Amino acid sequence: MSKTSNILVDSMGRNHNYLRISLTEKCNLRCTYCMPEQGVPLTPSAQLMTADEIYQIAKIFVRHGVTKIRLTGGEPLVRKDFKEIVEKLATLGTSMALTTNAVLIDRFLPTLKAASIQKINVSLDTLRSERFQKITLKATFEAVQQNIDRLLQEGFELKLNVVLLKGVNDDEIIDFIKLTKSKPLSVRFIEFMPFDGNRWDRSRTVSLEEILACATEVFTTDEIHRLENVPNDTSKNFSIRGYQGDFGVISTVTNPFCDSCNRLRLTANGRLRNCLFSEQESDLLTAYRNGQPIDPIIQKAVRLKFALRAGLDTPQKFEDPAHHRKNRSMITIGG
């Protein structure tokens, strides 16, 4: 099947040129909105993609038009062959990016630079050490802070992903925005989303409107500048006049952006998801190991993609706990 067959274009005409690859289901933090408190049953290692399988499957996507690859997890840096994976993928000629909690990232700066990975997203839900330990169940806040500063010093393009939960960390919205005054980074507030085991409740979600209302209590409308949308961007972005950085809101719950979605997700066990909220997955790894072409499987998965949030196109459907239980926990999907 040739590249001209457009197997990455769905029935709505959306071209999926962005592949997010989860390298592992494991993580060195325990954030409960991502991982259930009781943990998750891990896929046996023999059923996970090897470094070469990740490369070979990604190569097929690139042949059909993928131009950007993001490595996620779990925490991708806990994978022992992370360096090998990055070196292999770097030969494909796409742009590459990484999502991480930054606990271990100082060990991999030469690897990232050699692979021209400049765009780093760091998951950080609080700027307070004690709260960090309560959210993550780990005492690594200072290491993360030091690594964030080092990434900036080394010239990486940095975004902080902040999942807001009402009554947990929504009192830090202004603190995060003020962080962009002296640091050239982007803060992205993410609405709390439902997944299996994370006890999602719509009332715990901090909406786009609430975040902006909070900002306007401190900054005037003249100080808050709406930035121009970037094609396929998931966030609505703003900056404060005179600040080095900016902030944005990913409003998956209250204001979804599915009409411009260009993303596909490949889980650590080699299953393709056409939407973060999809209950359906397509097994690429088994077919690949059996010597079968995976191109038709990819094409079918893309063609079956719904127009909006995997068919959860009403508030009633989206908030139905039955659908949350059918979806994986976030840690096993990949961020």
C-alpha positions as CSV (number, residue, x, y, z in Angstrom):
1,M,0.0,0.0,0.0
2,S,1.5,3.3,-1.1
3,K,1.8,6.6,0.7
4,T,-0.7,8.1,-1.8
5,S,-3.5,5.9,-0.5
6,N,-4.0,8.4,2.4
7,I,-4.6,5.7,5.0
8,L,-4.1,8.3,7.8
9,V,-7.1,10.4,6.6
10,D,-10.4,9.7,8.3
11,S,-13.9,10.0,7.0
12,M,-14.1,13.6,8.2
13,G,-11.0,14.5,6.1
14,R,-8.7,14.8,9.2
15,N,-5.1,13.9,8.4
16,H,-3.4,12.1,11.2
17,N,0.3,13.1,10.8
18,Y,1.1,13.0,14.6
19,L,1.8,9.7,16.3
20,R,2.2,9.4,20.1
21,I,4.0,6.3,21.2
22,S,3.8,5.0,24.8
23,L,7.0,3.3,25.7
24,T,5.9,1.8,29.0
25,E,3.0,1.3,31.4
26,K,5.3,1.9,34.4
27,C,5.9,5.1,36.2
28,N,8.1,6.3,39.1
29,L,5.2,8.5,40.3
30,R,1.7,7.6,41.5
31,C,-0.6,10.4,40.5
32,T,-4.1,8.9,41.1
33,Y,-5.8,10.8,38.2
34,C,-3.5,8.8,36.0
35,M,-3.1,5.6,37.9
36,P,-5.7,4.0,40.2
37,E,-4.8,3.9,43.9
38,Q,-4.6,0.2,43.8
39,G,-2.3,0.3,40.7
40,V,-2.9,-1.4,37.4
41,P,-2.2,-5.0,36.2
42,L,0.9,-4.5,34.0
43,T,1.1,-6.2,30.6
44,P,3.7,-9.0,30.6
45,S,7.0,-7.8,29.1
46,A,6.8,-10.4,26.3
47,Q,3.6,-8.7,25.1
48,L,5.2,-5.2,24.9
49,M,6.9,-3.7,21.9
50,T,10.6,-4.2,21.7
51,A,12.8,-1.3,20.7
52,D,13.1,-2.6,17.1
53,E,9.3,-3.2,16.9
54,I,8.7,0.3,18.0
55,Y,11.0,1.5,15.2
56,Q,9.6,-0.8,12.5
57,I,6.0,0.0,13.3
58,A,6.7,3.8,13.5
59,K,8.6,3.5,10.2
60,I,5.3,2.3,8.6
61,F,3.4,5.3,9.9
62,V,6.1,7.6,8.7
63,R,5.9,6.1,5.2
64,H,2.3,7.0,5.1
65,G,2.7,10.6,6.2
66,V,3.4,10.9,10.0
67,T,5.7,13.9,10.4
68,K,5.8,14.1,14.2
69,I,6.4,11.5,16.9
70,R,6.0,12.1,20.7
71,L,7.3,9.6,23.2
72,T,5.1,9.1,26.3
73,G,4.3,6.6,29.0
74,G,3.8,5.8,31.9
75,E,7.1,7.5,32.3
76,P,9.2,6.9,29.2
77,L,12.5,7.5,30.9
78,V,12.2,4.5,33.2
79,R,12.5,2.2,30.2
80,K,16.0,0.7,30.2
81,D,16.4,0.8,26.4
82,F,15.1,4.4,26.1
83,K,18.4,5.6,24.5
84,E,18.3,2.8,21.9
85,I,14.7,3.6,21.0
86,V,15.4,7.3,20.6
87,E,18.5,6.7,18.5
88,K,16.5,4.4,16.2
89,L,13.5,6.7,15.8
90,A,15.8,9.7,15.1
91,T,16.8,8.1,11.8
92,L,13.2,8.4,10.5
93,G,13.5,12.1,9.9
94,T,10.4,13.3,11.7
95,S,10.2,15.9,14.4
96,M,10.3,14.3,17.8
97,A,9.1,15.3,21.2
98,L,8.9,13.9,24.8
99,T,6.4,13.9,27.6
100,T,8.0,13.2,31.0
101,N,7.7,13.9,34.7
102,A,11.4,15.1,34.5
103,V,12.5,13.1,37.6
104,L,15.2,11.4,35.6
105,I,15.7,13.6,32.6
106,D,19.1,15.0,33.6
107,R,20.5,11.6,32.8
108,F,19.3,11.8,29.2
109,L,20.1,15.3,28.0
110,P,22.9,14.2,25.6
111,T,20.6,11.6,24.1
112,L,17.8,14.1,23.6
113,K,20.2,16.6,22.0
114,A,21.8,14.1,19.7
115,A,18.3,13.1,18.5
116,S,17.3,16.8,18.1
117,I,14.5,16.4,20.6
118,Q,13.9,20.0,21.6
119,K,10.3,20.0,22.7
120,I,9.7,18.6,26.2
121,N,6.4,18.5,28.1
122,V,6.8,18.1,31.8
123,S,3.9,16.9,33.9
124,L,3.8,19.1,37.1
125,D,0.6,19.7,39.0
126,T,1.8,21.8,41.8
127,L,4.6,24.3,42.8
128,R,4.5,23.2,46.4
129,S,6.7,20.5,47.7
130,E,4.4,19.0,50.3
131,R,1.5,19.0,47.9
132,F,3.6,17.4,45.2
133,Q,4.4,14.5,47.6
134,K,0.7,14.2,48.4
135,I,-0.3,14.1,44.7
136,T,2.5,11.8,43.4
137,L,3.3,9.9,46.6
138,K,6.9,10.6,46.0
139,A,9.4,13.1,47.5
140,T,11.1,14.2,44.2
141,F,9.8,17.8,43.9
142,E,13.3,19.4,44.3
143,A,14.8,17.1,41.6
144,V,12.0,18.0,39.2
145,Q,12.4,21.8,39.9
146,Q,16.2,21.5,39.3
147,N,15.7,19.6,36.1
148,I,13.1,22.1,34.8
149,D,15.6,24.9,35.4
150,R,18.3,22.9,33.7
151,L,16.2,22.2,30.7
152,L,15.6,25.9,30.3
153,Q,19.3,26.7,30.7
154,E,20.1,24.1,28.0
155,G,17.7,25.7,25.6
156,F,14.9,23.2,25.4
157,E,11.4,24.3,24.4
158,L,9.5,23.5,27.6
159,K,5.8,23.1,28.5
160,L,4.4,22.3,31.9
161,N,1.3,20.2,31.8
162,V,-0.9,21.0,34.9
163,V,-4.0,18.8,35.5
164,L,-6.3,20.9,37.6
165,L,-8.6,19.3,40.2
166,K,-11.0,21.4,42.1
167,G,-10.1,21.6,45.8
168,V,-6.7,20.0,45.1
169,N,-4.5,22.5,43.2
170,D,-6.9,25.0,41.6
171,D,-5.7,27.6,44.1
172,E,-2.3,27.6,42.2
173,I,-3.6,28.8,38.8
174,I,-2.1,32.3,39.4
175,D,1.1,30.9,40.8
176,F,1.6,29.0,37.6
177,I,0.8,31.9,35.4
178,K,3.2,34.1,37.3
179,L,5.9,31.5,36.7
180,T,5.9,32.6,33.1
181,K,7.0,36.1,34.0
182,S,10.6,35.2,34.4
183,K,10.8,31.8,32.7
184,P,10.4,31.3,28.9
185,L,8.1,28.4,29.2
186,S,4.4,27.5,28.5
187,V,2.0,26.4,31.2
188,R,-0.9,24.4,30.0
189,F,-3.8,23.8,32.3
190,I,-5.6,20.5,31.5
191,E,-9.2,19.8,32.4
192,F,-9.5,16.7,34.5
193,M,-10.6,13.8,32.2
194,P,-12.4,10.5,33.0
195,F,-10.5,7.2,32.8
196,D,-10.9,3.8,34.5
197,G,-10.1,4.0,38.2
198,N,-9.5,7.7,38.6
199,R,-12.9,8.5,40.2
200,W,-13.7,11.2,37.7
201,D,-16.5,13.6,38.6
202,R,-17.6,16.5,36.4
203,S,-17.7,18.7,39.5
204,R,-14.0,18.2,40.1
205,T,-13.1,19.6,36.6
206,V,-11.8,23.2,36.5
207,S,-13.2,24.6,33.2
208,L,-11.7,26.9,30.6
209,E,-14.1,29.6,31.7
210,E,-13.2,29.2,35.4
211,I,-9.5,29.4,34.6
212,L,-9.8,32.5,32.6
213,A,-12.1,34.1,35.3
214,C,-9.4,33.4,37.9
215,A,-6.8,35.1,35.6
216,T,-9.0,38.2,35.2
217,E,-9.2,38.6,38.9
218,V,-5.5,39.4,39.0
219,F,-4.7,40.7,35.5
220,T,-6.6,43.2,33.5
221,T,-8.1,42.4,30.1
222,D,-5.4,44.7,28.6
223,E,-2.7,42.6,30.2
224,I,-4.1,39.2,29.0
225,H,-3.3,38.7,25.3
226,R,-4.9,35.9,23.3
227,L,-2.4,34.2,21.1
228,E,-3.1,33.1,17.6
229,N,-4.0,29.5,17.2
230,V,-1.4,27.1,15.8
231,P,-2.8,24.5,13.4
232,N,-4.0,21.3,15.2
233,D,-3.1,22.9,18.6
234,T,-5.1,21.4,21.5
235,S,-4.9,24.5,23.7
236,K,-6.3,28.0,23.7
237,N,-3.2,30.1,24.4
238,F,-2.6,33.4,26.2
239,S,0.2,35.5,27.5
240,I,0.5,38.3,30.1
241,R,1.9,41.5,28.7
242,G,5.7,41.7,29.5
243,Y,6.0,38.1,30.6
244,Q,8.6,35.8,28.9
245,G,6.3,32.8,28.7
246,D,2.7,32.0,28.1
247,F,-0.2,29.8,29.3
248,G,-3.0,27.9,27.7
249,V,-6.0,25.7,28.5
250,I,-6.6,22.2,27.1
251,S,-10.4,22.1,27.4
252,T,-11.2,18.5,26.4
253,V,-14.2,18.3,28.7
254,T,-15.9,21.7,28.3
255,N,-14.8,22.8,24.9
256,P,-13.4,19.8,22.8
257,F,-11.2,20.4,19.8
258,C,-11.9,17.2,17.9
259,D,-12.5,18.9,14.5
260,S,-8.8,19.6,14.0
261,C,-7.4,16.4,15.7
262,N,-4.4,14.9,13.9
263,R,-3.3,12.5,16.6
264,L,-3.1,8.7,16.8
265,R,-1.9,6.8,19.9
266,L,0.2,3.6,19.9
267,T,0.2,1.9,23.3
268,A,3.2,0.1,24.8
269,N,1.6,-3.2,23.9
270,G,1.3,-2.2,20.3
271,R,-2.4,-1.3,20.1
272,L,-3.6,1.6,18.0
273,R,-6.1,4.0,19.5
274,N,-7.7,6.6,17.2
275,C,-8.9,8.7,20.2
276,L,-7.9,9.1,23.8
277,F,-11.5,8.2,24.9
278,S,-12.0,5.2,22.5
279,E,-13.2,1.9,23.9
280,Q,-11.8,0.2,20.8
281,E,-8.2,-0.6,20.0
282,S,-6.5,-2.2,17.0
283,D,-3.9,-4.8,17.7
284,L,-0.9,-3.9,15.4
285,L,1.8,-5.8,17.4
286,T,0.2,-9.3,17.0
287,A,-0.3,-8.8,13.3
288,Y,3.3,-7.5,12.9
289,R,4.7,-10.4,14.7
290,N,2.7,-12.8,12.6
291,G,4.2,-11.2,9.4
292,Q,0.9,-9.7,8.4
293,P,0.7,-6.2,6.9
294,I,-0.5,-3.7,9.4
295,D,-1.4,-1.0,6.9
296,P,-5.0,-2.2,6.4
297,I,-5.5,-2.3,10.2
298,I,-4.3,1.2,10.5
299,Q,-6.5,2.4,7.7
300,K,-9.6,0.8,9.2
301,A,-8.9,2.2,12.7
302,V,-8.5,5.7,11.2
303,R,-11.6,5.4,9.0
304,L,-13.7,4.4,12.1
305,K,-12.8,7.4,14.1
306,F,-15.8,9.4,15.4
307,A,-16.3,13.1,14.8
308,L,-16.2,13.9,18.5
309,R,-14.6,12.1,21.5
310,A,-15.0,8.5,20.4
311,G,-18.8,9.0,20.0
312,L,-19.2,10.5,23.5
313,D,-20.9,13.5,21.8
314,T,-23.2,14.6,24.5
315,P,-22.6,15.6,28.2
316,Q,-24.7,12.7,29.2
317,K,-22.7,10.1,27.3
318,F,-19.4,11.7,28.4
319,E,-20.3,11.7,32.0
320,D,-21.7,8.2,32.1
321,P,-19.4,6.1,34.4
322,A,-20.0,3.0,32.3
323,H,-18.0,4.5,29.5
324,H,-15.1,5.4,31.9
325,R,-14.8,1.8,33.1
326,K,-14.6,0.6,29.5
327,N,-11.6,2.9,28.8
328,R,-8.1,2.1,30.1
329,S,-6.4,3.9,32.9
330,M,-4.5,6.8,31.6
331,I,-1.1,5.3,32.5
332,T,-1.7,2.3,30.2
333,I,-2.9,4.5,27.3
334,G,0.0,7.0,27.1
335,G,-0.3,10.7,27.7
